[in-house]
Amino acid sequence: MPAIKTSHQRSSLLVKNILVSFLIKGWSAVVVFMMVPVTLHCLGEYKNGVWLTISSLLLWIDNMDIGLGNGLRNKLAIYLAHNDTERARSLVSSTFAMLTCIMIPAMVILLSLIYFGDMYGFLNVSHDRVSSLDTILIITIVFVCSTFIFKLIGNFYMGLQLPAVSNLLVCLGQTIALIGTYIVYISGSHSLMLIALVNTAAPFIVYLLAYPITFYYKYPHLRPSFHLVDMNEAKSVMSMGIKFFVMQISGVVLFMTANILISKLFSPQMVTPYQITYRYFSLMLVVFTVICMPFWNATTDAFERGDMAWIQRANKKLNLMTIGIFVGMIMMVLLSNYVYRIWIDKNTVIDIKMSIAMAIYIFILIVSMRYSYFINGIGKLWLQLIFTTSAAILFIPLAYIIAHFKHDIIWFIAVMCAVNIPGLIVNRIQFSKLINGKASGIWIK
């Protein structure tokens, strides 16, 4: 990767990544939309709800890297900003080694829990309607754990300020999964086992092929090597990564346990309309992520070089983007019923109130993340850590309480909104203090 020495070069690379990412994410959004109806038709509403719940469990595994992925991308950007290739390669080697050491025992523990535990009772799934649940969980966990280590390649590209490549790898996995799902559907099978297999094997294949292309063809000077594993380097990335890890786990509790809670507090069938509205309005989250993700490590580079003027200019552009996002969300609510009719089975009815509640929730996330991406790039994580963890701790008991008094999924979404608002406010204040040079005390930690 050519060294980024000027504000213009940084902005040029950022714009290229945004444009390419839009094309990739555009196709990715099409794939996700196509996946929903074909999976629903293939499995039916009940089994589809079970698969969505299993998918939420798998996302927990995806966050077991104790933040090393995000720690790698930040530290790699810092080393490359200072042209320190030797430390950058040691960093990559040490991070890969640590992830391997984490995943092997974690996989053994998870498989043991499935073998000795009652997964039907845990997920509130009927034996009569879903067979071989334990086998399905074992297969998916083996593939997800196998993918786990190689997914670090995506963080590697982000550290190079090439998030478009990371997006491409994800998109390829989704595309292969869609093709596999269509094959299952066309075959006339309604097998949850096959759907789980194609969806977890596809990303593993993509990352497995990406490894030699990345480290033997494109970036051999940064290729991981056992001889370059350095415990001091590992501790360095761990100290930053552990903060990201706690925030990731808190995020999983906040965002991804919703499917599990809905399955337990309401029914597996209710997971389907919830996920349909979530995926529909998440399109705007995808647009936001495509634009904002390149700013993360571009901010790291700018901050390391003392280029605060670039960060302030970028902030003004994102203010305009946030206004556009708000207008877009309103349009999506107005068009939601028409989109649902075209997109999904007419037997699945979604109340407009759920669409409004979900739109509000997604917009809260977008505005909060709009500031947190810059803060993440600078590495000032303590306040995010405190508020994200607090929100995660409050979410589950509040969800149980609201489900007891108001057995209505709209109130459940309202709880999700409420626990995220304090973090949004604090992110906004901290960001303002940081870019204006007024941060001190807890605001700069």
Secondary structure, DSSP 8 states (H G I E B T S, - for coil): -----SHHHHHHHHHHHHHHHHHHHHHHHHHHHHHHHHHHHHHHHHHHHHHHHHHHHHHHHHT-STTHHHHHHHHHHHHHHTT-HHHHHHHHHHHHHHHHHHHHHHHHHHHHHHHHS-HHHHHT--TTTS--HHHHHHHHHHHHHHHHHHTHHHHHHHHTT-HHHHHHHHHHHHHHHHHHHHHHHHTT---HHHHHHHHHHHHHHHHHHHHHIIIIII-GGG---GGG--HHHHHHHHHHHHHHHHHHHHHIIIIITHHHHHHHHT-HHHHHHHHHHHHHHHHHHHHHHHHHHHHHHHHHHHHHTT-HHHHHHHHHHHHHHHHHHHHHHHHHHHHHHHHHHHHS-TTS---HHHHHHHHHHHHHHHHHHHHHHHHHHHT--HHHHHHHHHHHHHHHHHHHHHHHH---HHHHHHHHHHHHHHHHHHHHHHHHHHHTT---GGGG-
